[in-house]
Every structure is written in C-alpha cells, then in structure tokens.
Amino acid sequence: MAGLRDHRGGRNGWWRHGNGGYGWVGPLFWPFAYYDMYDYAMWGDADYAPFWGYGYNDIYAGVFTPYGYDDLAGYLPQGGNDNQPAPASPAPAAATDQLAQMCGEDNREIAGLPIDQIQQAIQPNDAQRAALDDLANASVKAAQDIKAACPTQLALTAPARLASMQQRIEAMIAAVGTVQPPLQKFYSLLNDDQKVRLNALGEDQRRGEAAQTKSGSLAQSCAQPGVTDWPTAEIDATLRPTEAQRAGLVALQDASAKAADMLKASCQTGEAITPPARLEAAGKRLETMLQAIKTVRAPLDSFYATLSDEQKAQFEAIGPRRAALSNRATVTRPHERRHHASIGGIIRHFISFAR
C-alpha cells in the first residue's frame, strides 16, 4: 500500500493528503478503499486515519484532475490520430488489469479478519466463534463487492471522474451495510473483558504498523485544509466563457462551496471507542461524501455541457498545468516540458477516446 501512496516518486502535489496518500492514483479514486474503512473500524487507527483524509479536496481534484499525459497514457488503448502521437500504452486488456490491481487484487488478504489472533485474544465460546465466522465471510464479500465496482475504463472528463467517484462511494456504503449487522452481532456477544482484549489487539495492530507518521488528531486529518479556491482567473483567461457559461460556472462554484461546508461539518470531533461505533461513523461520513458529490455533479454536468470541445480541452488542462508547475520545483524532465507545453492538444486526444 505504501508504494501506491507515494507512487509519484515522493513529489508533492496540491491534491496530496496530509498523511502522504492520494485520493486519486492515476484514474482510480480511493485505492485500497475497503482496507482504509476496515482498518479504521476494527482497529480505531485515529492517529493515522487514512479513511478520514478523504473529503472535499478529492472532489476538487476530481473536477481539476492533476494527472497529465505521462500519468494516464498507460491506461489508454493503443492508437493515435493525425495530429497527436499514439501513447506508448499497453493493450486494453493490460490497462484493465492495471486498474484492477490498483483496486486491490489482494482484497481477500486485506479483508480477511485475523481470525486466529482474535480467537486467541478473546477465547470465544461456540456462539461467539460462529458469529466471528459470519463476520469474516461478510468482510470478504464486502471487499469483493467494492472490487467488482472498480472502473474498467479511464474517466477522461470532469463529469466522468465525479461519476466514477460516486460509483466508488456507493460501493463502499453498500460494503458498510454488509459488514455492519454481523459486526454488531459479534461484538454484542462479547463480555466486557473480551471487549477490552479485542481493543488491546487493535492497539497492538497499530503499533505494528512500520514507521507510521502520525498526522495529528482525527479531526485535523478530516478538516483537509488546502485547496478550496477555484482558479477563476485562469478559467476566464483560457475558456473566455459566455455570460450563460459564466452563470453556470458561478452555480458550480456555489455548489462546490456547499459541498466543502457539508464535509467539514461531518468531521468527527472525537474518537468512537468501539468497532461498531467506528463503522457507523464511517458509514455516516460516506453518506455525506455521496451527498457532496451529487451536489457538485449536477451543476458540473450542466456547465460542462455548454462548453465547446476547445473549451473542454482547456478546462481539462488546468489541473495538469498546475501539477506541472508544482512539480517543477522538485524535478523537471525534458519530456514533461514537451507534453505539458501542448497539454490542450493532448487532452483533446484523450477526449477522443471517450467518445
């Protein structure tokens, strides 16, 4: 997991989470989605809490994707057109496999509860052991369902990226619904001493995480200070919107601000102390994220539909251009300059694959 969290070779970016992870890794939103949800619910990992690092900044990054040609070319089908070179990419099947791997090929290992450790810690009776088996089976099913919802195609436009986000969050919400009843049943069968020992196992699990960097309180992880201001001046300069388009842009900005407030208000102010309570908190957070995405999607779809192909290309180039400027402070490669110099043309090339 750490490799994907720092997949860009340690370069910083405006879309990066405070704990060092990324909401978007290439074309995929929320890699290891079930792992983050399960890890928080079962072990109460509030110091690191990657689950709570997801929020408004990821919606913002979905609208203004930070990824450029070099990052996404490997996921495109082979071929080109007369104006742009064909990307050096694998066959479509290979690209699909790469997306599946990013979704988590090892989901069974991740989702599989450490049954032996839990049994050793709590010494369950027959009823408790049966409930634990039910919970383990539900955990695996939930992870498999999330993986089944993994995108098989590259989302090349802002509306498509938010649609992909929504699909991912909806799968996670369904996973919570799958795990919640057996988790509650199992936990309710434990006596007080067993609950203490289970929580102690969670503390041991957290201590076992190698070289973890604490990112502060859960509330600080959730607040996600950072990018909230829209690049209005750049949009005006590059898109030259009409009055009607400007009105649509204002509606989109207002919806975005509403989504940011919504997510900020849903941040946890304290740590839930039991696994069922933590899973319930995670479920409520996901519901709020889904509502926030839907709040932004409708005006985004309306605004985007009014743009010409040239304006769409310019809009899609905003994020990669900002990322290029950000990365230039740490590393600059000649091929990055060549690609980003003609980013509008390359985005048009990308969009041609989406049709």
N, C-alpha and C positions, 0 to 999 in steps of 0.2 A: 504493500500500500504506500509506503513512503516514497517509492520510486515514482508513482504517479502524482503524489502530492507535490513533488519537486521536479516534474517532468521537463521543465523548460531550462534545465541546467542551472538552477539557482537564480535566474534572473527575476528581478522584482517586476510587478505589474500593478496597475491600478485596480485590476479585478481580483487580486490575490486576497485570500482570507488572512486574518490576523494571526492564525496559528500556522501559516505557511502553506495551507492547502489551497485548492482552487475549486470554485463552484462549477466551472466549465473546464473540462480537459479535452481539447480539440472540439469535436462535435457533440460530446456527451455531457449532459448536465448531471451532476452529483454522482461521480464514480463511487463505488462501494456504499451505495445508499443504504442497503439493509445493514451492513456492518456498523455504520455510524449510529443508526437508530437502535440496533440491538445492543451495541456496546454501552450506550448511554442508559438504556432501560435496565439492563441486567446488572451493570457494574457501577452505575452512577458516576461516570467519568466527568465530573464537573470541572476539574482543573483544565483539562484539555478540551473536552466537549466539542469535537468537530461538528456534531449534529447541530448545535446552536450557532455555529458560524455561518449557516446558510440563511439568506434573507434578501433584503431589498437590493443589495449590491449585485446579487446574482441575476435578478430581473433586469437591472440596468445593463449588466454585461450581456444579457441575452438580447437586449434591444441593440446595443452597440457592441457587437462581437469584437473581442480583442484579437481574434486569430486571423492571420493573413494567409497568403498563398502557401508559404513554406509549411505552415502548421496543418493545413487542411488538404493539400494536394494528394497525400497518401490515401485519403478516403474517397477520392473522386474516381469514377470509371475512366478507363483509358480513352484517349481520343482528344481531338482539338478542333479548331476551326481555322479559317484562312487568316484571321487576324491575330490569334494568340497561339503560342506553342502548346502542345499537349503536355499535361503534367506527367511527371515520371511517377506513375502510381501503379499499385498492384492491380490485378484483375478484380472485378466487382466482388467475386466470392471472397477474395482475400481481404478486401476492405471491410466486408460484412463481418468476417471473422475477427478483424481487429476491433471493431465496435463491440462485438460480443465479449472479447477478452477484457475490454475496458469496463464493461458492465459487471464483470466478475465471474470468470469461468469457475473460480474456486468457491462458488456460493455455498456449496454443501459443507465445505470445511468451515467457512465463516459462520454459517447459520447453525451448524451443529453444536448444540449445547455441550459443554464439558461434563457429560453425564457422570463419568467416573469420579471427577473432582467433587461434583455436587453431592453425589451419593456418599462419598467418603466424609464430606463435611457435615452432612445433616443426618446420616444414618436413617434413611426413610423406612417407614413401615410399608406394607404391601399397597395400601391405598395411595400413599404419597408417591411410591415408585411408579404406579400406573399413571398417576397424574403427571409426573415428570416425563414419562414416555410420550404422553399426549402432547405435552408442551414441546418436546423435541421435534416431534413429527410436524406440528404446526409451524415451528420455526423454519424447518427446511422448506415446507410448502410455501410459506410467505416469501422466502428468498427466491425460490424458483419462479414465483409469480412476478416478482419485481424484475427478474432477469427476462422473463417472457415479454415484458413490456419494453425491453431495450429497443431503441430505434435501430432500424435496419438501413436507413438512408440518411445521408447528410443533410441537415437543415441549413439551407443556404441563404435564407432571408430572415429578417427580424420576426415577422409573423410566424414563420415556421419554427423558429427557435423557441418562441413562447409557447407554441402548441406542443413542442417536444417537452418543455418544462412541465406543462400541465399534465401531460400523459405520465411523466415520471412521478410527480407528486400524487396523482390519483392512484398509481400502483402502490406507493408507499402507504397511503391511507388505507387501502384495501389490506395491506400486509398487517397493519396495526389491528384491524378488525379480525384478522385470522388468529393472531397471537394473543390478543387481549383476554378472551374467555379462558383458555387453558392456563395462562399465566396467573390470572386471578384465582382460579380453582386450586392450582398447585400451592400458591402462596398462602391461601386461606387454610389449607390443611396442615401447615407447619405450626408448631408451638413456638412460644416466644424464644426459647433457647435456640431452636433451629433457625429462626429468622436472624438472630444475632450472628450465628455461624455462617449463614449464607451471605450476609452483608460483609462479614470479615473476609470471605472468599473474594468478594468484589474488590476489597481493599488490596488484597494480595495480587489480584489481576492487574490493578492499576500500577502497583509498584513494579510489576514485571515488565511493563512497557519500557523498552530500551530508550534511554536518552530522551525522554519526553520533555518538551519545553512547555512549562506552564504558561498559560496565556491570560491569567487573571481570573476573575470571578466569571460565573456563568452569565450573569447579566452583561458584563463587559464584552464577552465573546459574542453575545447576541446583538448588542447595540450596533455593531458594524459601522463605526464612524468612517467616513471616507467619501467616496464619490457619490454625490447626490445632485450636483449642479449639472444641468443639461448644457451641452455645447451649442447654445442658441446662436451665438455669433457665427460659429462655423457652419451651422445649418443654413443660416441666412446667406452667408457668403458663397457657399458651394451649390445649394439647391435653388436659390433665388425663388422661394415659394410665392405662389399667387396669394391673394387675400383669402381665398377659400382654403387653400392649403395651410396658411398661417393659422386660421381659426381651428383647423383640425390639429395642428401642432400644439396650440395652446390647450386644447381639450386633453391631448395626450400627456402634456406636462402636468396638468392638474390631476389627472388620474394617477400619474406616477407619484406625485407628492402624497396623494391619499393612500396609496399602497405602502409607501415608506412609513407613514404615520401608523398605519394599521399594524405593520410588522413590529415596529418599535414598541407599540403598546402591548404586544403579545409576548414580549420577552419575560422570562422567568425572573422574579425578584428574589427567589430563594430556592434552595435545593430540595426537590422531592426526595423523601427518605426511603421509599420502598420501590421495588421494581414495578408493581402495578401502577403506582402513582406516577413514576417516571414515564412509563409507556403512555399513560393517559395524557401527561403533559406534552409528550412528543406528538401524540395524535392531534391535540388541540393546535399545536404550532403548525403542523402540516395543513390542517384545515384553514388556518389563517393565511398560509402561503398560497394555497389554492385560490382563496378568495382574492388575494392581492394580485395574482397572475391574471385572473379573469377580469379584474378591474382595469388592468393595463391593456389586456389583449383587445378588447372591443374598440377603444379609440385608436389603438395602433393599427388594427386591420383597416379601419376607416381611413386614417391618414395615409397609410401606405398605398391603398387602392387609388388614391388621387395622384400619385407620383408617376411621372414618365419613366421609361426604362433608364434614361440617363440620370434622372434624379434618384432612382432606386440605387443605382451603382454608386453614386456619390454618398448617399446615406449609409450604405453598407461599408464604405471605405473609411468612415470616421473612426471606428474602433481600431482597426488595424493601423491606421495612420498614427493614432495616439500611442498605441503599443510600440510602434517603431521608434517614436521619439523617446518614449520611456526607456526602451531597451538600449538605445544608442549611448546612454550614459554609462552602461556597463560593458557592452560588447557590440561591435558593429562588424558585420561581414559583408563583403562586396556583393554577394548575391541578394542580400536583404535590401541593399540600396536599389538594385536593379528592379526587383519585384515591387517594392513599395512606391517607386517612382511612377509606376503605371498601374497603381492599385485600382483605379476606376475601371480600366480595361480588363483587369484580371477578375474583378467582381462581376463584370458583365459576362465574362467567360464562365464563372461559377454559376451564375443565374441561368445560363443557357442549359445547364444540366438539369435544372429543377423543373423544366417545362416538359 
